[in-house]
């Protein structure tokens, strides 16, 4: 790729600079203590990197992890370890950790991989992603304000707007009003899960025949896997005989057909029917319930 790649020093430097800006904003504007800010953003980065690694290596179709560094730390060390002012200041960051189903980093990684296949370098792809992030952020704020002004946030009983607005302070109210003591046994559960995941990773690298992937263990705890495990099982039952008995040549011949099934679902179910329903102002069939 040559100069199409971004130097690692620039990437690390940008990451450090971004973290510094976040920490300054969190401590000086939001009023979060520096140790709590480091704990939150450090834990959040670990979560984001893990999800991106899972998406890139395992290809997991969903990643709705509801893991918050604040909730995890409070659940282990107790609310009194943070203090009321700190917990209240951390509340507005709830939206970052409620659900990672829309986490942008895995999608950005896939966009860069597709750009590389098309012969594009990392800088233009990152520039396009940056423009998309700015435009989508502004559009998202505008749409929410427009819907709230035109229709009201609480008119639709199925809307999550009020629920999500209140939810970020629900945990804080519970922690401040009914503080629980430290429960260090949860820490051992965290350590045990980490050790088990590392063990699966080492076994997979050591033995080629080892069938269990550590990302599968992590993905099994997600709510949406209850909706996807049957389709994934069917896909596996179809793929195994194709690759085992037909080899790569048969797999290459079948690949466009199955890719067409995926694209057809997204185009017809995710885009076309939604557009028809929006224009006609009537309900349509949901291909994906969320």
Phi, psi and omega in degrees: 000334178063229183283005177285343180267152178271131180302144181298325180298321178293320179296311180295319179297319178295320178298315180295318179297318178296318177296322179297316179297317179298317181293321178296316179296316183294320184278323186266332182258313183275341178081024178273136177296147184303314179300320179292322178295318177297318179297316183292305185289328174294315177295323179295319179296318177300319179296315181295317179296321180295316180296318179295320177296318178298316181295319182286322185267319187261336181072028182299130186285338179225156178210068182267059178284124177258071183239124178243130176302326180292310180298321180295314182291319179294321179296334180267308187270346181091150184293328183295341179289340183258328183089150184298314183299321179293315181297319178294319180293331180281344185302317181296351178271007182302323185297336180289334190239002182299313179205136182262021182294333179254022180304122187284336186298317177299321179292323177296319178298317178295322177297320178292323178294319177294321177297323178295321178295329180273004178086013178270146176277170181294319182303311179294326178293317178295323177297318178296320178294322179295317178297317179297323180295318180293313182296316182292325178296312178297316180296321180296315177298318181296317181297317180296319178294319181294314180297317180296322180285320185279321187241339184087136183288331184260007182288315181278116183294341180270358182287143178264005188300309181292318180301314182290328177292327180274332188298326184296338179258355180295311180297319181298317178300319179293318181293319182284317183282327182226069183296134179258148179289169178296141178235085186288346177295334176293330177297321178294326175296320177296315180295320179296317177297320178296316181296320180294320178295316178297322178298316177299321180296315180294319179296323180292324178284332184276322184240120181294333183276355184295121190272344187266125180262137180299329178293328177294323177296317179292320183290338182294342181273356183279145183295321185289346176294338174295338178264342189248349187293327178290311176302322179291325176295317178298316179298320179294318180295331178279321185288322184301308179294329179295313182284327184282319185256334180261340179075188184293329182296314178293321178299319180295325178288325183277339185305312181300326181295312181289327174296323176296324177298318180294312180297322179297319178295317180292318184287313183281308185281321185272336185241303189296309182294324176296322178292319178297316179295323179293316180292317181277350179059048175217158183288145178234175183285133178271120174283329177229124190290351183235000000 
